[in-house]
């Protein structure tokens, strides 16, 4: 599938503006090369034997004391928010160490371990959900220095904020308006149109992945629940299929892009709404420069239908 033309697209929910400029893909420095790099880490606080280097754990697997752990969750030693939901700019910030093995990633850990990663994030958010001061949740995974990772050991971060970010408030309002006018969620609309628009990446029984029509980044992929079950209400079979689906998509992306720095972001609804959720896989192949910083717009050299066609194989 070829790319051509330059177009401006605007996401109807987020208001994000994207210039698709395929000609820029032909530049010699269009994409970052070199795979996944991390800052030097001669010492790793997340490896077994260094548990004293982290705050006391809030969860571990296996749960039995006296057994070697495979996964554990601890408060972030350097939290981005003031600890406690009643303090200004406050909330909770924890780290899920996904494996005891330093060099693991989501393609090498077993499916059951990855499904547990998803489930424990939901369990932890449920612990904070009844706190009336909490307004929003953030869950994210940074892979590689270009994606903001400071440690190579596989981990993700889970946050609860006593603040609703303005962008999330805008999206919640736009989603409600879309549903009132269209009679369906925007996610349902994307799934309904993905065959026609050629943005489908992978379809399974419970989940679907696609390249959003307004993709901020080259080869950006969204993973969505087909029946729109809330994230905090998923059951064991869904956690397992979610893990299988994620592994499949990451494998396809790696086969096309090679090793690539990326972020995985949980887009979860604000506490005050029941809009849907999704997982976003964001390759960090390009860098924001003057135009992006000056305008807030994104410049993407890869059309979403081209990206999806490449990822489908």
N, C-alpha and C positions, 0 to 999 in steps of 0.2 A: 504494500500500500504506500503510495507516494504522499508527500506533503507539498502543499503549495499555498501561495497567498499569505497575506497578513490580515488578521481580523482582531476585533475587540469583542470580548465576551464578558458579560456581567452575571454573577451568580444571583438569582432572584431571592435567595434566603440570606446570605451573608453580605451581599453587596460587593464582594470581592471582584476586582476588575483585572482581567488578564489580556495582555497582548499576545496572541499567537504569532510568532515571527519565525517560521521554519527556516528561513534563509540563514538565521544565526547558528543553526546546527552545523553548518559547513565551516565555521571558524575553527582554526587549529586548536584553540583553547576553549572550545565551547563547553566541554564537560570536564569535571575533575577526574584525574586519572590516579592510579596507584592503590586502589582497593580501600581497605579499612585500616586507618592508622589510629593509634592511641598515644597519649602522652606517656613518657617513660614512667614505669611503675615498678621499681626494683622491689618495693614492698607492697603487698596487697592486703588491706585490712579485711577483705571479704573471704579470704581463703581459710579453710579449717586450721585451727590452731591459733588463729588471731582474733578469736571472738572477743577478747578483752579490749580490742581496739574499736569496737562499736558500742553504742548504748545497749542496755539490756534488751533482749529480743521480746517482741510482742506476739510472735507466732513462730512455730518451727514444724518441720516435717522430717522424719516421723515425730509425732507429738510426745512419745514416751521419752522421759529423761533417761540418760545413761546410754542412749543409742547415738551413733554418729548421725549428724543431720545431713539431709539432702537439700533442703531449702529452709530459709529463715527470713523473718521480717524484723526490722529494727527501726527505731526513730532515726531520721536523718541527722547526722552529726553537725551538718551545716544547713539548717532549715532555711527555706526562702521566706517563711512567715514566722511571726512571733508565736510561740507555742501556747495554745489555749484559745478557745473559740471566743472568749469574752474580751480579749485584748485587741487594740487597734491593729489592723492588718494581720489578724491572727488566724489560727487554724491548726492543722496537723500535717506533718510531712514525714512520711516513712519510706523506707527502702526495702524492696523485696529482692533478696539475693536468690536468684532463680536456680542455682546449681552450686554444689560444692566444688565442681571442677572449674578451674580458672579459665580454660579455653573453650568452654561450651558456647553454643549459641542456639537459636531456636530451630536450626536445621539439624542439630546433633543431639539435643536432649530428647528423651523418649516422649511420645505423645501423651502418656499419662502425666508426666511431669509438667508439660506445657499446659495441659488442660487444668492442672492444679494451680498453675500460675494465674490463669484467668479467674478461676473460682475464688481464690484467696483474695484477689483484688476486690471482687464483689463482696465477700464476707467482711473485709475490712471497712469498705464503704458503708455497709449495713450497720456496723458498730457506731458510725458517726451520723447516720441518717436521722436519728431521732433528736439530735442536738438542734434546737430551734435556731441557734445562732449561725449554723452552717448554711450557706447559700448555694455553694457549687462544689463540684469535684473535678480534680484534674489527675489523670493517670497518663504516664508517658514513659517511653523507653528511648534512650539515646544510644545509638550504635556508631562508634567511631568519633574521632576528634572533630571532624567537620560537622557532626551532628550535636556536638556539645558534651560528649562523654569525657569524663575525667579519669575513669578507670575501665580497664578491659574486662574485668570479671563480670559475667552476665548478671544484670540487675535492672530493675525498673523502679519508678518512683510513684507514690500514691499520695495525693494531697486532698484535704478538705479545707475550703476557704470560707471565712465569714463575710465574704464579699462576692457579689455577682459581677464578673467582668462585663464591661459595656458591650463587647462584641457578642457575648453569649446572650445578653438581654435583647440585643437587636435581632439575633437569629431566632430566638424564641418568639418574639413578636411577629416576625415575618413568617415563621412556620404556622402560627395560628391563623394568620391572614390567608396564607396559601390554602390551608385546609378548609377554611370557611368558603373560599371562592372555588376551589377545585374539587372538594369532596374527598380528597385523599391526601396523604402526607407527601412531602417532596421526595422522600426516599422511595415510596411506592411509585411515584411518577418516574423516577430514574430507572427503577427496575422494569417498569412497563415499557420504557423507551429504549432500553439498552440494546436490544436486537436490531431495531431500526437504525439507531445511531452508531452501531458497531462498537460500543464501548464495553461489552461484556468481556471479562477476563476468565472467570470460572464460576460455574453454578453447581451447587450441591443441594441436598434435601432441605437443609435448614438455613443455609447462608448463600450469599452471592457476592462476588467481588467484581468491581468495574472501575474503569477510569472515569472520573467525574467529567461532565462536559465542560465545566470551568475548572480546569486543573491548574493549580498555582505552580506546580513543579513538574518537570519532565518525569513521566512514568509514575505519577501519583496514583495510588490505588485506594479505593474505599471498600471495606468489607462490611456487609449489611445483613441483618437478620431478615429472612424472607417473610416471616409472619409477624415481624415487629414486636416480638416479646421483649419486655424491658430487660436490660442487662442484669439487673439485680435479681431477676426472677428466672434466669436460665437454670435448667436442670442438668444432671450429670451427662446424659447423652448429648445435650447441646454443647456442653463444655468440651467433650471429646471431639465432636465434629468441628467445632470452632478451631481446635488445635490442629486437626488434620487439614482443614481448609487453609489456615494460616501457613502451615508448612508447605503446602502445594504452591501457594502464591509466591512465597519467598523463594522457593526453588526455581520457579519460572522466571522471577525477576533476576535471580543470580545467573541463570543460564543466558539471559539477554545482556545484563549489565556487568557481569562479573561480580567480584566482591565490591560492595558499595556501602558507603556511610548512609545511614538513614535514621529517621525518627519514626516511632510508632506512637500514635496519639489516640487515646480514647476520647471520642466526642460524646460526652454524657450530658443529659438534659439538666438544667438548673433544678434545684430542689422544688421550686414552685410550679413546675410544669411537668407534663407527661409526654413531651415530644420524644422522638426516637433517638437511638444511639447508633454509632458506627465506630469502626476502627479505621484509622487512616495510616497508610504506609507512605512515607514521604522520603523519597531518595534525595540525597543532598549532592546532586550532580552539578548544580550551578550556584552562583553567589549573588546575593543582592548587591547592586552597585548604585551609582548615582541616580539613575532614573527611578529605580524602585524606592530608594530611600527618600528621594525628593517628592515622589507622587503617591507612594503607598500602593502602587500598582505592581503586578507581577508580569514578567516577560518570560514566556515559555516557548522554547524552540521546537517542541514536540507536540503535535496535535493528539488529543486523547484517543481518537479512533486509530491512529497509527500506533500509539503505545499499546493499546489493548490488543490490536492485531498481532503485534510482536510478542506479547506476553502469552497469548493463546497458543502460539506456535503453529 
